[in-house]
Amino acid sequence: MATECYLSLDVGTTAVKAALFSVDSGALVSLSLKEYALDTPAKDFVELDPEVYWRCCVEGSREAILTAGIDGRAIRSVGVSSQGETIILLDEQDRPVRNAIVWLDVRAAKEAAELAAIVGDENPTGQIELSATWPVSKVRWLNRHEPNTISRTARLLLVEDFILHRLTGEYGGEYSLYTSSYMLDIRQKRWWGRMLDAAGIRVEWLSTLAESGTVVGRIRADAREAIGLGPNCVAVAGAMDQTAAMLGAGSIAPGIATETTGAALVVAGTLGGYPTERIGTMALQCHAIPGEYLVMGWTSAGGISFKWLRDTLFPDLRDEALAAGQDPYDELIRLAAGIAPGSEGLLFLPFMAGPGTLRLDPALRGLYSGLNLSHTRGHLVRAMLEGLALVLQMVVSDMEELGTKYEEVRSLGGGAQSDLWCQIKADITGRPMRRMKCPEASALGTAMLQAVAVGRYANLSEAAGQMVQTSMLFEPNLHTSAAMAVLRSRFADLVRRVGVR
């Protein structure tokens, strides 16, 4: 058992993960998961009491320490990664003035359109478009509808900043998280003043930004007592969760992409420098690696499409599996394994929540094409797995238009646990797929940032060499390459027919 550990707090949309990693080996020592339900007080409104984030961080940390059987004084540092875009407003006494407005909240669609009209074509943020998701839209909405909230506001924080503040008393943030705030000029790494003015955001409300892996401060006494930490423990700024996951997958240099099949399908890769021109609709982000950038693309319904299929067409198998204490997805995968590649002509477009960053009609939605009387439920599952793999191929191809080739993809999220699905992705993309030994890539990436911050390693490349391990490699099957070429062509033709604007 390790005598010293890094504590990583991964604050997600509906849960906090608290993970302890060995200082000596970088191995995952223990993991705690604390879930919470979001509040939806009205249509398009999604909120949460900010104290829930902090309470789950404390409870999860204490549970992880207890499970590991270590003394909390052996924890060297605490690092924080989080979801992006969720805003928390504090008053002069550091008390929340209202519930957090979660990134999923889209009440500010009108305000987003107004801001887009004000700034026109100017956009130094690296993001694709100005939408209701972004903090600037939410703050403009608050200025209009809750002026009393704004009058009491002294600080505007994102979730990572809020937890770092509760740990240290400092207001420190980092560039990778604020990339998706629509407030930051990512090339100059400074606030976009024109947007702040339009949204009604005061600079003095905002955190002091630095690179990921910066020591924000020493853990203050009340937080040390709440969690059970020693007096010398420090807090380290992590990264936006997807960016931290890239580090945890060892995607440090250009050439390796990561794909995360969680609720959405998100693909990301390190760039070999800032692009001289924007091509397509990929998002550009500040990397957790100082001075570097990454490209990110996605489709909004990834694994959630699979959940829809399970719950809509397979409720009997779902209920039987759950009653037996088994994973319902394992049975669906078993059905798909009995179907030949190509699903005997059945295609699935997985755009059930829109096409995401792909250059397609935003109104495009999901579609099964080519159904005939010989198709079974197994065909429906196999076609869905293939459809998401085909979108992965499309996103990686779009990413490569920025000038960086991605020779390998590292698979993260729940979808990475299926051998069949990993093999399908390898066959369709024509690229090796690697599964990671540590399933908690975001938390591991945050631990790597801590290891560099406290001087264990000189840089993230050195940390990756010691802390990142893969568990299985899936090479493209040469025997199916011709069939996969036909499948890619048929899929591209279908997309052109139904999805091109």
N, C-alpha and C positions, 0 to 999 in steps of 0.2 A: 504494500500500500504506500502510495506517495505521501511524504511528510509535508510537502508544499504543493499548493494548487492555485490555479487561476479560476476565478468565478466569472462565468459569462451569463449575462441576462439578455435573453432574446425576447423582446416585447412585441408580440404579434398582434394581429387584428382581434383574435378571440382567446388568446392564451399567452401566458408568460412561461418560457422555459428557463430554468436555472440549471446550469451545467457546470460541473467541476472537472477540470482537466489537470493532469499531472504536470508539474513543472519539469520533471525529469524526462518523461517520455512523450508528453503531449497526448496521452491516452485519456479517453473519457472515463472518469472515475464514478460519477453518479449524475443522475438527471431527475429533475422534478418538473411536473407540468401542472400549472394552475390555470384553469379555464374560467371565462366569464362570459356573460350574455350581454350583448349590446342593447341599448335602449333605442326604440323606434317610435318616438312620441307622435309623429305625423308622417304622412307620405313624403318620401325622399329625405327624411331626417334620420340620422344615425348618430347617437351620442353615447358617452360613458362618463361616469364620475371619475375624474383623474385619480382620486384616492384609491380606486380599484387597481390601477396599474401599480401603484407603490405598494399596496398591501400584498398583492400577488408576488411582487418581487421579493418582499421580506419573507413571506411565508414559504415561497419556493426555495429561497436561499437557505433558510433554516432547515427545510426538509432535505435538500441536497447534502448539506453538511452532516445531518444526522444519519442519512443513508450511507454516506461515505465512511462514517465512523472516525472522522478527523476532528481535531481541535480547530475551531474557526480562526484562531490566531495563526494557523499555518497557511492562510490564504494570502498570497502576495498582493493581489490586485483584483479589482472588479471592473469588468468591461461591459459596455452596454451597446447593443444593436437594436434596431427597432423598425417597425413599419414606417413608411413615409406619409407625409401630408396631413396627418391628424394634428389639430391645433389645440393648445391649452393656454388659457389666459389667466394670469395671476395679478393680484392687486399689490399695493405697496407693502403689505405684510406677507407676501408670498402665498396668499390663499387663493385658490381657484375662484374666479368670479362667476363661473358657470360650468356646465358640463363640457368636457372635451367634444369637439366636433370631429367625428371620425372620418377618415379619408373616403369611405363609402358614401358619405352624405353628399347628395347632389341638389340640395335646396337652392344653390346659388347659380343656377343655369343662366338666369337673366343677367346677373352681375358679371358672369364670365363673358357673355356676349358683349356687354358694355365695355369691359376692359379690353377685349380684343379689338373693338372698334377704336378705342382711344390710342392704343399703341400701334395699330396697323401691322405692317410687315416686320416691324422691329421685334426681335426675339433672340436675346443673347443667352437664354436659359438652357438650350440644348434639347428642350422638350418639344413634343410634336405639335400640340395645339393648346390653346387656353380653354380649360374646361371647368366645370363646377367642382371638380375634385381638388383643385389647387387651393392652398391656404389663402392666396390673394383674393380669390373669388369669395371665399367664406368670410373674410374680414370685411370686404365691401358690403356683403349682405348684413353683417352685424352693424356696421355703421348706419345702414338704412333702417333696419328693423329693431335693433337693440342698442340704441344710443347710450342708454344707461350702463350697459355692459362695457361699452368702449370707454365711457367716462371714468370707469373704475379700473381700467386696465393699466398696468405698469409694465407687464412683461408678456410677450408672445413667444411661446415655446413649442417645439415639436416633442414627441414622446421621449426620444432619446435624451434631449436636453433636460426635460422635466425630471427624469430619473437621475441623471447626473447631478442636477441641482439638489435633489433630495439627499443624495449621497454626500455632497461636498459643500453645499451652500453657494457654489459658483455658477455662473451662467456661461457655460461653454458648449459649443456645438462643433460640428465638423462638416466639411464641404460635401461629402458624398450624400448625406441625408438631405441637405438643403438644395441639392440639384433639382429635386422634384417639388420645390416650394413655389417655383415661378417667381422668386424674388432675387435670384442670384445670377449674375453674369459669370458663367462657369469658366470662360477663358481668362478673364481678368481676376476672378475670385474676389469679387466685391459685390455689394448690394446694388441691384438695379434700381436706381433712384426714381426713374420715371414711373416704374410700376408701383413702387412703394407709395408714391404720391397719389397715383390713381386709385389705389386700393384703400388709402387712408391708414397706412401703417407708419408708425414713427420709428426711426432708426434706433432710438434709445430703448425701445421695447425688445430689441433683438439680441440674441446671444453673440458672444465673441467667437468667431469661427477660426478653426485651425485644421490641420490635416488629421485624418484618422490615425489613431494610435497615440494621440497627445495625452499626456497626464493632465487631467483637469484639476485635480487637487487631492489632498488627503481626505479620507473618509472622516466626516465629522462625528462627534461623540454620540449623538442621539441615534444616528444610523448604525454606527458600530455596535451599540448596545442592542438595537432592534434585531440586527442580523446575527450578532455574535462574532464580530471581527476583532482583530488585534489593532493596536494603536498605530502601526506603521503602514497599514493597508491604504492603497491609493486607488482612485477611480480613473479609468482610461476611456476616452471617447472611442467608440467602435465604428460602425458604418451602417448605412442602410442595409436591411436584412439581405436583400439579393446580392449586394456588393460583398458583404461579409461572407456569404455562401461561396462566392467565387474564390475567395482566399482559402476557405476550408476545403475546396475541391482542388486546390493547387493550380488554379487558373491565374497564374501570376504574370506570365509573359504572353505576347501575341501568339496565336496558333492553337490554343485550346479554348473551346467554348464550353459553357455549362448550360444544361437545360434542366429546369425545375418543373416537374409536373405535379403541382399542388392543385388548388382550385383552378388557377390559370396555368397556361403553359408559357413560361418565361425563358427566354434564351439570351445569353449575355457573353461578351468576349472582350478581352483587353485589346485596345487599339495600339498600333505602332505610331503614336503621335496623334495630335489633334487633326482631324480631316481638313484639307484645304477647301473642300466644298461639301455641302450636304447633298446626299443622294437618297431618295426614297423617304420613308417615314420612320426610320429608326430613331430612338431617343439616344442622345449623347449624355453621358454622366461623368461627373468627377469620380475618379477611382479612389479606393482606399489606399492605393500606392501613391505616395506623394508625387505630384507632377504628372501623373498619368490619367488617361481617360478610358472609358469603356463604352461599348455600344450595346443597346438592349432593345429587344423586340419581344412581342408577346401576342397571344390571342387570349381573350378574356375567359373563355370556357375551355379549360383543359381537363383536369381531373373531375371537375364538376359535371362535365358531360357524361363521364363514366358513371358518376353517382346518379344522374338523371336516368340513364339507361337501367341501372340496377333497380332503382325505386319504381320506375314506371312499367317496365316490361318483365322484371324478374323479382317481384315482391315475394313470391313463394320461395325461391331459392334464398333470397335475403333472410327471410324469417326463419327458415329451416337452419341456415348456417348460424345465425345469431343464437338460436335456441340450443344449438350444439356447442356453442362457445368457439365457433370458427369464423374466419374472415370471409364474408360473402364474396368479395372480389376474387378469392382463390378459385371458387367454383366457376365464375364467369370466365376467368383466364383458362381454366381447364376446357371449357366448351370451345373457346377460340382456338386452342391448341390443336383441335381435331379438324380444323378448316385449312385448306391449302392456301398458300400465299396468293394474294389478289382477291380473296373472298368470292371466287367464282363470279366476278363481274360486278359485285356490289361495292359502291363507293359511298363514303360518308364525308360530308363537309362539316367540320366541327365548329362552326361559327355561331353557336347558339346564343352567344352574347355579343355578336359582332366580330369583325375580322381583326380587331386590334391594330397592330402597326403595319399589317400588309396593305399594299396599295390596291385596295378593293373598295367596292361600294360599301360605305358604312352601314347601309341598311341590310346588307347580306346577312342571312341567318342560316341555321343548320339545315342539312338536307341529306337524306338517303337517296341515292340514284342507282337505278338498275335492278331494283327488286323484282324477283320472279318467284314462281310457286315452289321452286326447289330450295329456296333459302330458308334456313333455320335460325333459331336464336343465336346459335354459335356464329353464324355468318354476321349477324348484327354486331356482335361483340368484336369479332376479328376486324370488320370494316371500320369500326370506331378506333381501335388501336392503330390500324394502318392510317386512318385519316389524320390523327394527331401526329403520327410520325411524318406524314407527308407535309403537314404544316411546319413541323420542325425543320424539314429540309428547305422549305420556302423561306423561312425566316433566316436560316444560316446563309442561304444564297444572297438574300438582301443585305445581310451584314457584310458579306465579302465584297460587295460593290464599293465599300469604303476603303478597300485596298489591302485588307488583312485576310489571309487565307487561314481557315480553321481546319486543321488536319485531324482533330480528335474532338469528341464531345464527351463530357463527363456528366453523368446522369444523377440528379438529386431529387428529393421529394418522394412522395409515396409511390409514384410510378416507377421509380428506380428499383423497387424491390421485386419486380416481376422479371424473371429471366426471359420469358417469351417476349414481353414488350421491349426489353432492351435489345433483344436480337432483331425484332422487327425494325426498330429505329436504326440499328447498324445497317441492316440490309437496304432499307429505303434511302438513307442518307449516303450510303457508300463510305461511311466513316466509322472507325472503331469507337465503340461506346465503353466507357469505364464506369463501374459502380465504385463508390467510395466505402472504405472500411467504417468510417464514422458517419452515421446517418444524420448527425446534427451539424451540418456544414456551416450554418450561420454562427452557431455558438463556437465551433472550432476556429472559424476565421477571426472571431472576436478574441479568443484566447491567443491566437497568433499575434494579433496587434498588441495584446498585453505583454507577450513574451519579448517583443522588440522594445516596447515602451520601458520595461524595467531592466533592459540590458542583457537579457538572456541570449538574444541573437542580434546580430548587427543590422539585419534587414529582413523583409518578408520572404525573400527568396531563400535565405538561410533557414528561416523558421519553417517554411514549407518543406524543405528538404528533410527536416527532422520530425515534423508533426503530422504531415499529410501522408496517408497511406490509401492505396486502392485495394479493392477486394476481388474484383473480377473484370476481365476484359472480354468484350463481345466483338469479334471481328466480322465484317460483312461476309455473308455466305456467297462464295463465287458461283455456286450451282444455281442460285436464284437471281443472279444479276440481270439476266435477260428479262425475266418476268418482272423484276422491279423497275426496269427501264420502261416497260410497257405500262406498268401501273402509274409511274410518275407522269408519263405522257397523257394517259387517260384522265388523271386527276387534274393536270394543268389545263387540259381542254375543257373539262367541266367548269373549272374556276373561271376561265375566260368567257364561257357562254353565260354564266349566271352572275358573275361577280365583278366584272370590269365596268367601271363607271363610264 
